[in-house]
Amino acid sequence: MKPFIDPAELWQHLNDARPEPGQVRNIIARALDKQRLTLAETAVLLKTEDPQLIEEIKQGARDLKEKVYGNRIVLFAPLYIGNKCSNDCKYCGFRASNKFAVRRTLADEEIIREVEALEDNGQKRLILVYGEHAQYNAEYIAHTARLVYEVKKGPGEIRRVNINAAPLDIEGFRTVGRAGIGTYQVFQETYHPEAYTWYHPAGRKADYEWRLTSLDRAQEAGLDDVGIGALFGLYDWRFEVMGLVRHTNHLEACYNVGPHTISFPRIKDASMLDLDPRYEVSDEEFVRLVAILRLAVPYTGMILTARETPEVRHEVMRFGVSQIDGGTKLELGSYSDSLNEEQNLNREQFKVNDPRSLGEIIEELLDNGYLPSFCTACYRLGRTGEHFMEFSVPGFIKRFCTPNAILTLAEYLVDYATPPVAAKGWKVMEANIRAMDDEKMSREVEARVERIRQGERDLYF
């Protein structure tokens, strides 16, 4: 439970890196062999400035993503439960000193309406988001997770509830784990201690070490499915990538389990935003950091959010992203109740730059050859933690991911898709079935798709 980030160590690796073409190519080849990169190797990629080598890094990330995950993109939606907060983070619209914010916590009845609205759109995977406040303790988080699982409307149901909330103590993580949650996300925001202190002047979040070791406590509590992340734009982006890789190394070394997901949100507009402009991350740098993360940690799911514009999302997805949100609304209560723009500004944590519906995003994915997925099989079959690592590190997880993606897409096409989207979806699905290496598996997938057409649901491998 001791801090494991040494800024001097990370900067030393970055300062010592002298990228040579042969060295860069050897590192890419090692990543393509599904070997997690060392800090020194990651630093070499981060310091690479030669345009040709940068293109090779990006191509390597594309190839690696295809080898491990195939062409699938997992879809989810965030559901904000409450925006009360005792912290005063300088980059967040929920900050305690923001007197313009409309503070609200959804009542159980409102949560049910929100989940029903999400189910009506075809969502199967949610991440519940909470401000850091005494009201949102472990018992409350567990209660809301159970409530979401109970909501069924028509063919709709939520099969996986992830959590993005404040760090808990070990017993708190046990409490939340008993509610059957999927991944528990805690983002360090910035891994640089001095920058962290400047951005977090008040509240429990001001304690850098408590936050840094939060997922150690989750592991000790038996909650082995965790997600890490950094908020890019708070400090030097190269240092933050190094911090994420160091965090991954730490979890593997101590618990034999790396993070299930890595998130890399890029800071966007928010009410009362207070940032250092020196650390703004350009689109080109953003693409590079995503590609480098893909190579550095081959087995880990990577999440790209609707903070980014549709154009940026389209570009970045090619370099290793495996999960995106769709139909995202961040304002409390907005899935079931439309709000005007002024209301949104004072109720949202940050600005959404991809406001498209889930159906529109699925149609674009299909048009671009991706396989949309709502799969939740691994979590319900116990393929988490060390078990997930056994499958995903060698790349075997692809054997399950493509068939399960096809089955969940079939459900969506039957239950929710418009006729034009359904027509595109069946063509993409058939192409993916034909492309399977295992003829026996392809026949079984076809049989299960037909069972879904006949009314069965929730079939998975």
WOGI-V116275 format. One record per residue. N is the residue number from 1. BURIAL is 1 if it has 16 or more other ideal C-beta (glycine too) atoms within 10 Angstrom, else 0. D_FIRST is the distance of its C-alpha to the first C-alpha in Angstrom with 2 decimals. Layout:
n=N burial=BURIAL d_first=D_FIRST
n=N burial=BURIAL d_first=D_FIRST
//
This chain:
n=1 burial=0 d_first=0.00
n=2 burial=0 d_first=3.80
n=3 burial=0 d_first=6.68
n=4 burial=1 d_first=8.70
n=5 burial=1 d_first=11.95
n=6 burial=0 d_first=14.62
n=7 burial=0 d_first=17.72
n=8 burial=0 d_first=20.03
n=9 burial=0 d_first=19.10
n=10 burial=1 d_first=19.76
n=11 burial=1 d_first=22.92
n=12 burial=0 d_first=24.04
n=13 burial=1 d_first=24.11
n=14 burial=1 d_first=26.03
n=15 burial=0 d_first=28.39
n=16 burial=0 d_first=29.13
n=17 burial=1 d_first=29.97
n=18 burial=0 d_first=33.75
n=19 burial=1 d_first=34.57
n=20 burial=0 d_first=37.60
n=21 burial=0 d_first=39.24
n=22 burial=0 d_first=38.92
n=23 burial=1 d_first=35.26
n=24 burial=1 d_first=34.51
n=25 burial=0 d_first=36.54
n=26 burial=0 d_first=34.87
n=27 burial=1 d_first=31.42
n=28 burial=1 d_first=32.86
n=29 burial=0 d_first=34.37
n=30 burial=1 d_first=31.11
n=31 burial=1 d_first=29.50
n=32 burial=1 d_first=32.61
n=33 burial=0 d_first=32.01
n=34 burial=0 d_first=28.81
n=35 burial=0 d_first=26.57
n=36 burial=1 d_first=23.39
n=37 burial=1 d_first=23.92
n=38 burial=0 d_first=22.12
n=39 burial=1 d_first=21.14
n=40 burial=0 d_first=24.43
n=41 burial=1 d_first=26.45
n=42 burial=1 d_first=25.05
n=43 burial=1 d_first=25.95
n=44 burial=1 d_first=29.46
n=45 burial=1 d_first=30.00
n=46 burial=1 d_first=28.75
n=47 burial=1 d_first=31.17
n=48 burial=1 d_first=34.07
n=49 burial=0 d_first=36.92
n=50 burial=0 d_first=39.87
n=51 burial=0 d_first=41.12
n=52 burial=0 d_first=42.10
n=53 burial=1 d_first=38.73
n=54 burial=1 d_first=36.99
n=55 burial=0 d_first=39.29
n=56 burial=1 d_first=38.39
n=57 burial=1 d_first=34.66
n=58 burial=1 d_first=35.52
n=59 burial=0 d_first=37.81
n=60 burial=1 d_first=35.20
n=61 burial=1 d_first=32.81
n=62 burial=0 d_first=35.72
n=63 burial=1 d_first=36.51
n=64 burial=1 d_first=32.98
n=65 burial=1 d_first=32.60
n=66 burial=0 d_first=35.92
n=67 burial=0 d_first=35.00
n=68 burial=1 d_first=31.77
n=69 burial=1 d_first=32.52
n=70 burial=1 d_first=36.28
n=71 burial=1 d_first=37.82
n=72 burial=1 d_first=36.10
n=73 burial=1 d_first=34.41
n=74 burial=1 d_first=32.43
n=75 burial=1 d_first=33.28
n=76 burial=1 d_first=31.53
n=77 burial=1 d_first=31.91
n=78 burial=1 d_first=29.68
n=79 burial=1 d_first=30.61
n=80 burial=1 d_first=29.68
n=81 burial=1 d_first=29.49
n=82 burial=1 d_first=29.17
n=83 burial=1 d_first=28.94
n=84 burial=1 d_first=28.30
n=85 burial=1 d_first=25.53
n=86 burial=1 d_first=24.29
n=87 burial=1 d_first=22.88
n=88 burial=1 d_first=25.21
n=89 burial=1 d_first=24.13
n=90 burial=1 d_first=27.03
n=91 burial=1 d_first=27.44
n=92 burial=1 d_first=27.47
n=93 burial=1 d_first=30.52
n=94 burial=1 d_first=28.59
n=95 burial=1 d_first=27.65
n=96 burial=1 d_first=28.53
n=97 burial=0 d_first=31.24
n=98 burial=1 d_first=33.07
n=99 burial=0 d_first=36.09
n=100 burial=0 d_first=37.72
n=101 burial=1 d_first=35.17
n=102 burial=0 d_first=36.53
n=103 burial=1 d_first=33.81
n=104 burial=1 d_first=33.96
n=105 burial=1 d_first=32.23
n=106 burial=1 d_first=34.04
n=107 burial=0 d_first=35.64
n=108 burial=0 d_first=35.50
n=109 burial=0 d_first=39.01
n=110 burial=1 d_first=38.09
n=111 burial=1 d_first=35.11
n=112 burial=1 d_first=37.56
n=113 burial=1 d_first=40.05
n=114 burial=1 d_first=37.51
n=115 burial=1 d_first=36.44
n=116 burial=1 d_first=40.13
n=117 burial=1 d_first=40.89
n=118 burial=1 d_first=38.14
n=119 burial=1 d_first=39.44
n=120 burial=0 d_first=42.94
n=121 burial=1 d_first=41.85
n=122 burial=1 d_first=40.43
n=123 burial=1 d_first=36.68
n=124 burial=1 d_first=34.67
n=125 burial=1 d_first=31.08
n=126 burial=1 d_first=29.54
n=127 burial=1 d_first=26.37
n=128 burial=1 d_first=26.20
n=129 burial=1 d_first=25.10
n=130 burial=1 d_first=24.40
n=131 burial=1 d_first=24.15
n=132 burial=1 d_first=21.37
n=133 burial=1 d_first=23.29
n=134 burial=0 d_first=23.23
n=135 burial=0 d_first=25.82
n=136 burial=1 d_first=23.64
n=137 burial=1 d_first=21.28
n=138 burial=1 d_first=20.06
n=139 burial=0 d_first=23.46
n=140 burial=1 d_first=25.36
n=141 burial=1 d_first=23.55
n=142 burial=1 d_first=24.18
n=143 burial=0 d_first=27.76
n=144 burial=1 d_first=28.52
n=145 burial=1 d_first=27.20
n=146 burial=0 d_first=29.48
n=147 burial=1 d_first=32.27
n=148 burial=1 d_first=32.17
n=149 burial=1 d_first=32.37
n=150 burial=0 d_first=35.41
n=151 burial=1 d_first=37.44
n=152 burial=0 d_first=40.11
n=153 burial=0 d_first=43.00
n=154 burial=0 d_first=45.64
n=155 burial=0 d_first=44.04
n=156 burial=1 d_first=40.85
n=157 burial=1 d_first=37.48
n=158 burial=1 d_first=33.85
n=159 burial=1 d_first=32.22
n=160 burial=1 d_first=28.70
n=161 burial=1 d_first=26.75
n=162 burial=1 d_first=23.67
n=163 burial=1 d_first=21.68
n=164 burial=1 d_first=20.77
n=165 burial=1 d_first=19.43
n=166 burial=1 d_first=17.00
n=167 burial=1 d_first=13.32
n=168 burial=1 d_first=13.26
n=169 burial=0 d_first=11.49
n=170 burial=1 d_first=11.29
n=171 burial=0 d_first=14.95
n=172 burial=1 d_first=15.96
n=173 burial=1 d_first=14.87
n=174 burial=1 d_first=16.80
n=175 burial=1 d_first=19.72
n=176 burial=1 d_first=19.94
n=177 burial=1 d_first=19.62
n=178 burial=0 d_first=22.59
n=179 burial=1 d_first=24.66
n=180 burial=0 d_first=24.79
n=181 burial=1 d_first=23.20
n=182 burial=1 d_first=22.81
n=183 burial=1 d_first=20.19
n=184 burial=1 d_first=17.72
n=185 burial=1 d_first=17.63
n=186 burial=1 d_first=15.45
n=187 burial=1 d_first=16.78
n=188 burial=1 d_first=15.16
n=189 burial=1 d_first=18.86
n=190 burial=1 d_first=18.66
n=191 burial=1 d_first=16.09
n=192 burial=1 d_first=17.95
n=193 burial=0 d_first=16.46
n=194 burial=0 d_first=19.99
n=195 burial=1 d_first=21.50
n=196 burial=1 d_first=18.79
n=197 burial=0 d_first=19.63
n=198 burial=0 d_first=23.29
n=199 burial=1 d_first=23.17
n=200 burial=1 d_first=21.15
n=201 burial=0 d_first=22.95
n=202 burial=0 d_first=22.57
n=203 burial=1 d_first=20.82
n=204 burial=0 d_first=17.28
n=205 burial=1 d_first=16.79
n=206 burial=1 d_first=17.39
n=207 burial=0 d_first=13.77
n=208 burial=1 d_first=12.55
n=209 burial=0 d_first=8.87
n=210 burial=0 d_first=8.94
n=211 burial=1 d_first=10.72
n=212 burial=1 d_first=8.99
n=213 burial=1 d_first=5.76
n=214 burial=1 d_first=8.49
n=215 burial=1 d_first=9.46
n=216 burial=1 d_first=6.46
n=217 burial=1 d_first=7.59
n=218 burial=1 d_first=11.00
n=219 burial=1 d_first=10.81
n=220 burial=1 d_first=9.84
n=221 burial=1 d_first=12.77
n=222 burial=0 d_first=15.00
n=223 burial=1 d_first=15.50
n=224 burial=1 d_first=15.63
n=225 burial=1 d_first=17.74
n=226 burial=1 d_first=15.95
n=227 burial=1 d_first=17.38
n=228 burial=1 d_first=16.29
n=229 burial=1 d_first=18.70
n=230 burial=1 d_first=19.88
n=231 burial=1 d_first=22.86
n=232 burial=1 d_first=25.26
n=233 burial=1 d_first=27.47
n=234 burial=1 d_first=25.02
n=235 burial=1 d_first=24.55
n=236 burial=1 d_first=25.90
n=237 burial=1 d_first=25.76
n=238 burial=1 d_first=25.33
n=239 burial=1 d_first=22.16
n=240 burial=1 d_first=20.75
n=241 burial=1 d_first=21.73
n=242 burial=1 d_first=19.94
n=243 burial=1 d_first=16.74
n=244 burial=1 d_first=17.17
n=245 burial=1 d_first=17.87
n=246 burial=1 d_first=14.90
n=247 burial=1 d_first=12.63
n=248 burial=1 d_first=14.81
n=249 burial=1 d_first=14.54
n=250 burial=1 d_first=10.78
n=251 burial=1 d_first=11.08
n=252 burial=1 d_first=14.13
n=253 burial=0 d_first=12.93
n=254 burial=0 d_first=10.04
n=255 burial=1 d_first=11.93
n=256 burial=0 d_first=15.42
n=257 burial=1 d_first=15.69
n=258 burial=1 d_first=16.06
n=259 burial=1 d_first=16.59
n=260 burial=1 d_first=19.82
n=261 burial=1 d_first=20.94
n=262 burial=1 d_first=20.70
n=263 burial=1 d_first=22.51
n=264 burial=1 d_first=24.16
n=265 burial=1 d_first=26.02
n=266 burial=1 d_first=28.27
n=267 burial=1 d_first=28.84
n=268 burial=1 d_first=32.18
n=269 burial=0 d_first=34.39
n=270 burial=1 d_first=33.10
n=271 burial=1 d_first=34.55
n=272 burial=1 d_first=33.98
n=273 burial=0 d_first=32.22
n=274 burial=0 d_first=31.27
n=275 burial=0 d_first=30.28
n=276 burial=0 d_first=30.79
n=277 burial=0 d_first=33.47
n=278 burial=0 d_first=32.56
n=279 burial=1 d_first=29.75
n=280 burial=0 d_first=31.90
n=281 burial=1 d_first=31.55
n=282 burial=0 d_first=34.96
n=283 burial=0 d_first=35.91
n=284 burial=0 d_first=36.37
n=285 burial=0 d_first=32.93
n=286 burial=1 d_first=31.44
n=287 burial=1 d_first=33.22
n=288 burial=1 d_first=32.03
n=289 burial=1 d_first=28.33
n=290 burial=1 d_first=28.58
n=291 burial=1 d_first=30.47
n=292 burial=1 d_first=28.03
n=293 burial=1 d_first=25.04
n=294 burial=1 d_first=27.20
n=295 burial=1 d_first=27.87
n=296 burial=1 d_first=24.36
n=297 burial=1 d_first=22.83
n=298 burial=1 d_first=25.91
n=299 burial=1 d_first=24.68
n=300 burial=1 d_first=22.82
n=301 burial=1 d_first=24.80
n=302 burial=1 d_first=25.50
n=303 burial=1 d_first=26.47
n=304 burial=1 d_first=29.23
n=305 burial=1 d_first=30.04
n=306 burial=1 d_first=33.26
n=307 burial=1 d_first=32.28
n=308 burial=1 d_first=34.30
n=309 burial=0 d_first=38.08
n=310 burial=0 d_first=39.79
n=311 burial=0 d_first=40.97
n=312 burial=1 d_first=37.55
n=313 burial=1 d_first=36.12
n=314 burial=0 d_first=39.04
n=315 burial=1 d_first=38.42
n=316 burial=1 d_first=34.65
n=317 burial=1 d_first=34.70
n=318 burial=1 d_first=36.49
n=319 burial=1 d_first=33.60
n=320 burial=1 d_first=31.06
n=321 burial=1 d_first=30.34
n=322 burial=1 d_first=30.18
n=323 burial=1 d_first=29.72
n=324 burial=1 d_first=31.49
n=325 burial=1 d_first=32.27
n=326 burial=1 d_first=35.93
n=327 burial=1 d_first=38.05
n=328 burial=1 d_first=35.24
n=329 burial=1 d_first=35.80
n=330 burial=1 d_first=33.18
n=331 burial=1 d_first=35.30
n=332 burial=1 d_first=34.71
n=333 burial=1 d_first=37.51
n=334 burial=1 d_first=39.04
n=335 burial=1 d_first=39.18
n=336 burial=1 d_first=41.75
n=337 burial=0 d_first=43.21
n=338 burial=0 d_first=44.14
n=339 burial=1 d_first=43.47
n=340 burial=0 d_first=45.23
n=341 burial=0 d_first=43.62
n=342 burial=0 d_first=43.45
n=343 burial=0 d_first=41.73
n=344 burial=1 d_first=39.21
n=345 burial=1 d_first=38.28
n=346 burial=1 d_first=37.26
n=347 burial=1 d_first=35.36
n=348 burial=1 d_first=33.39
n=349 burial=1 d_first=30.08
n=350 burial=1 d_first=31.66
n=351 burial=1 d_first=34.83
n=352 burial=1 d_first=35.39
n=353 burial=1 d_first=37.39
n=354 burial=1 d_first=38.18
n=355 burial=0 d_first=39.90
n=356 burial=1 d_first=41.62
n=357 burial=0 d_first=41.88
n=358 burial=1 d_first=40.19
n=359 burial=1 d_first=43.63
n=360 burial=0 d_first=44.28
n=361 burial=1 d_first=41.02
n=362 burial=1 d_first=41.70
n=363 burial=1 d_first=45.21
n=364 burial=1 d_first=44.01
n=365 burial=1 d_first=41.56
n=366 burial=1 d_first=44.49
n=367 burial=0 d_first=46.77
n=368 burial=0 d_first=44.37
n=369 burial=0 d_first=43.99
n=370 burial=1 d_first=40.55
n=371 burial=1 d_first=39.93
n=372 burial=1 d_first=38.41
n=373 burial=1 d_first=36.10
n=374 burial=1 d_first=34.77
n=375 burial=1 d_first=33.33
n=376 burial=1 d_first=30.78
n=377 burial=1 d_first=31.62
n=378 burial=1 d_first=28.44
n=379 burial=1 d_first=26.41
n=380 burial=0 d_first=29.14
n=381 burial=0 d_first=29.72
n=382 burial=0 d_first=26.16
n=383 burial=1 d_first=25.78
n=384 burial=1 d_first=22.16
n=385 burial=1 d_first=18.91
n=386 burial=0 d_first=19.93
n=387 burial=0 d_first=23.50
n=388 burial=1 d_first=23.65
n=389 burial=1 d_first=22.40
n=390 burial=0 d_first=25.20
n=391 burial=1 d_first=27.72
n=392 burial=1 d_first=26.60
n=393 burial=1 d_first=25.55
n=394 burial=0 d_first=29.11
n=395 burial=1 d_first=30.60
n=396 burial=0 d_first=32.04
n=397 burial=1 d_first=30.75
n=398 burial=1 d_first=33.80
n=399 burial=1 d_first=35.97
n=400 burial=1 d_first=34.73
n=401 burial=1 d_first=34.07
n=402 burial=1 d_first=37.65
n=403 burial=1 d_first=39.40
n=404 burial=1 d_first=37.13
n=405 burial=1 d_first=37.48
n=406 burial=1 d_first=41.25
n=407 burial=1 d_first=41.29
n=408 burial=1 d_first=39.35
n=409 burial=1 d_first=41.55
n=410 burial=1 d_first=44.60
n=411 burial=1 d_first=43.54
n=412 burial=1 d_first=43.17
n=413 burial=1 d_first=46.55
n=414 burial=1 d_first=48.34
n=415 burial=0 d_first=46.86
n=416 burial=1 d_first=46.20
n=417 burial=1 d_first=47.48
n=418 burial=0 d_first=50.63
n=419 burial=0 d_first=53.41
n=420 burial=0 d_first=52.94
n=421 burial=1 d_first=49.18
n=422 burial=0 d_first=49.85
n=423 burial=0 d_first=52.45
n=424 burial=1 d_first=50.06
n=425 burial=1 d_first=47.29
n=426 burial=1 d_first=49.52
n=427 burial=0 d_first=50.59
n=428 burial=1 d_first=47.05
n=429 burial=1 d_first=46.11
n=430 burial=0 d_first=49.18
n=431 burial=0 d_first=48.48
n=432 burial=1 d_first=44.95
n=433 burial=1 d_first=46.35
n=434 burial=0 d_first=49.04
n=435 burial=0 d_first=46.52
n=436 burial=1 d_first=44.57
n=437 burial=0 d_first=44.83
n=438 burial=0 d_first=44.94
n=439 burial=0 d_first=48.30
n=440 burial=0 d_first=47.48
n=441 burial=1 d_first=44.38
n=442 burial=1 d_first=46.43
n=443 burial=0 d_first=49.07
n=444 burial=0 d_first=46.57
n=445 burial=1 d_first=45.05
n=446 burial=1 d_first=48.58
n=447 burial=0 d_first=49.33
n=448 burial=1 d_first=46.29
n=449 burial=1 d_first=47.11
n=450 burial=0 d_first=50.56
n=451 burial=0 d_first=49.14
n=452 burial=1 d_first=47.20
n=453 burial=0 d_first=50.47
n=454 burial=0 d_first=52.05
n=455 burial=0 d_first=49.53
n=456 burial=0 d_first=46.63
n=457 burial=0 d_first=43.09
n=458 burial=0 d_first=39.51
n=459 burial=1 d_first=40.38
n=460 burial=1 d_first=37.73
n=461 burial=1 d_first=36.90
//
